[in-house]
Amino acid sequence: MHSNQTSAAVRETTAAFTIDMQPAAPHLEMTDRYDFTKLWTGGMSGASSGLMLSAGDPVRGKAGYVALERFDGTIDGLRGTVVLQQYGSMNDSVTLYYESVPGSGTDGLSGITGRIDLTVTEGDHRVHIHYALN
């Protein structure tokens, strides 16, 4: 999640997730598609589902992906939903951008903005979440 506004205090929390990815029929030539579900635990607790589109040659370290997912649960006890978007690329180095979609938060997560820093170690997905409620 990424925040450009300075009026709301930035909050931080940590969480982890498990992911189940299933290949799906691609919509574009030379791309792959995956449907996925995640279970979140910790400061961000709940479930999400989404889809990922990828292209390139990940075996050679040259690839990219985009993903959208809808999270339903709580962040630091605030219940609601929010859509998350991801952008990743690798070309000798890895770039990953993970944020909330502006205007997508509902209920207790209404007005949420921010970013998620992801660390994957031996298949273990851990996140540090920086967010604000505007």
C-alpha positions, 0 to 999 in steps of 0.5 A: 500500500502506498500513501501520498497524503500526509494528513493522516498518521501512518500506522504500521503492522506486520502479518503473514499469509499462505497462498494457493495459486491455480493456473487458469486460461490466459486471456492474452497470447504469450502470457500466463494467468493464475487465480489465487487465494490467501489466508492472512494472519497477524495484524492483517487477518482474513482472506483474499482472492485474486488473479495474476497475469504474468509474462516473460521467462522466469527461469532465466530471471526475466519476467513480470507480473501484475495482480489484483486481489480483494481482501476481506478481514481486519487490519489492526482490528478494523474490519472491512474490505480493500482491493490490493494491487501488485506489480513485480518484475525481474531483470537482473534485479527484482522490483516489487510494488504492492499497495491498496487501490485508492477508493476501494476500502469499505467499512472500517477500512474506508479511506485506507491508503498505503503499501505492503513490503513483502519478504519471502524466505523459503516459501514463508510470506511475511509482510510489513504494512504501512497504512493511513486512514484518510 
